[in-house]
Amino acid sequence: MRKVSAVLVSAVMVLGVSLTIGATPAQAEADRLAGVFREHSECERVGTQGVNQDWWDDYSCEWEGRYRYYFLYA
């Protein structure tokens, strides 16, 4: 039951982010959502890995208080 709960919460978060991402004026048009994380350190780790793997040139980890998650924009 716990795994089902975790998957359901993740799916709802992704859906919510996909519906609201276009309404986020603070982000530049070229940035895209690359991940959602509970921990800032995990967001930074994946962002750095993306730069090292040439998946993106730059990234930012931003706390979204209304969702209580860190959003990785690249």
GUSE-423499 format. One record per residue (C-alpha): x, y, z; residue in one letter. Coordinates in steps of 0.02 Angstrom, whole numbers, plus 50000, padded with zeros to 5 digits. Last residue first. Example, Ala and Ser with C-alpha at 12.3 -4.5 7.8 and 13.67 -1.06 7.14 Angstrom:
2
506844994750357S/506154977550390A/
! end
This chain:
74
508715115149148A/507455117549287Y/507495106049437L/506015108449553F/506235106249740Y/504665100349831Y/503445107049960R/502075109549830Y/501545127049887R/503315130349945G/504115127949775E/505975127149809W/507045130249655E/508495120049590C/509325128449441S/510165121249288Y/511475125149155D/512135117748994D/510945103048978W/511045084148945W/512915086148919D/513285071349038Q/514255082549159N/512895095949153V/511545082949184G/512555075349327Q/512665092549407T/510785094549399G/510525076849466V/511645080349616R/510905097649646E/509125090649651C/509695076649767E/510515089149884S/508945099949887H/507915085149950E/506105081149905R/506435081249718F/505545085649555V/506445084049389G/506925091449220A/505655105449205L/506125115849056R/507045132149039D/507085140948869A/505575151948909E/506405159149063A/505625154749229Q/504905167449350A/503265168749253P/502655151449304T/500965149149218A/501605136849089G/502225125549228I/500505124649308T/499695109949218L/501305100049200S/501705102949382V/500005096549438G/500135081149329L/501895077549390V/501355079749570M/499825068649548V/500885054949472A/502155056049612S/500795055249745V/500035039949660L/501715031249649V/502065034449833A/500345028449885S/500505012649782V/502195009549864K/501445011750038R/500005000050000M/
! end
